[in-house]
Amino acid sequence: MFERLYQCTQALSQHSDQHQKLIQYIQANIHADLDQRTLMKLMNDCRQASPLKTQENDVDAIKNIQQV
């Protein structure tokens, strides 16, 4: 779940200063011993600010990954 929160927060950071307060809130409240309820709240807050992409967008992104 930490990785998903990281990915969501990273996506927020790509929208310039629009979500800066939420990013700062997440950064202030995250720590290694975070309980699941709090982690889920942070995830939900992040997802509300940056809704999940559609399944079709995810499939397209996977197909477009460049092989090394």
C-alpha positions in Angstrom: 0.0 0.0 0.0 2.9 2.4 0.6 4.0 1.9 -3.0 0.5 2.8 -4.2 0.4 5.9 -2.0 3.8 6.8 -3.4 2.6 6.4 -7.0 -0.6 8.4 -6.3 1.3 11.2 -4.6 3.9 11.3 -7.4 1.1 11.7 -9.9 -0.3 14.6 -7.8 3.1 16.3 -7.9 3.0 16.4 -11.7 0.1 18.8 -11.6 2.2 21.8 -10.6 1.2 23.6 -7.4 -2.5 22.5 -7.6 -2.1 19.7 -5.0 0.8 21.0 -3.0 -1.2 21.3 0.3 -2.4 17.7 0.0 1.2 16.5 -0.8 2.5 18.3 2.3 -0.3 16.8 4.4 0.6 13.3 3.2 4.3 13.9 3.8 3.5 15.1 7.3 1.4 12.1 8.2 3.3 9.2 6.7 5.7 7.1 8.7 6.9 3.5 8.7 4.6 2.4 11.6 1.4 3.8 10.0 -1.7 1.8 10.9 -3.8 0.5 8.0 -6.8 2.8 8.7 -4.6 5.9 8.5 -2.8 4.6 5.4 -6.2 4.0 3.7 -7.4 7.5 4.6 -4.3 9.0 3.0 -4.8 6.8 -0.1 -8.5 7.9 -0.3 -7.5 11.6 0.0 -5.0 11.2 -2.7 -7.3 9.3 -5.0 -10.1 11.9 -4.6 -7.6 14.6 -5.8 -6.4 12.4 -8.6 -9.0 9.9 -9.7 -7.7 6.5 -10.9 -7.2 6.1 -14.6 -9.5 3.8 -16.5 -8.6 0.2 -17.0 -8.2 0.9 -20.7 -5.6 3.6 -20.0 -3.7 1.2 -17.7 -3.8 -1.5 -20.4 -2.5 0.9 -23.0 0.3 2.1 -20.7 1.4 -1.5 -20.1 1.4 -2.2 -23.8 3.5 0.9 -24.4 6.3 0.0 -22.0 9.6 -0.1 -23.9 11.6 -3.3 -23.6 15.3 -2.9 -22.9 
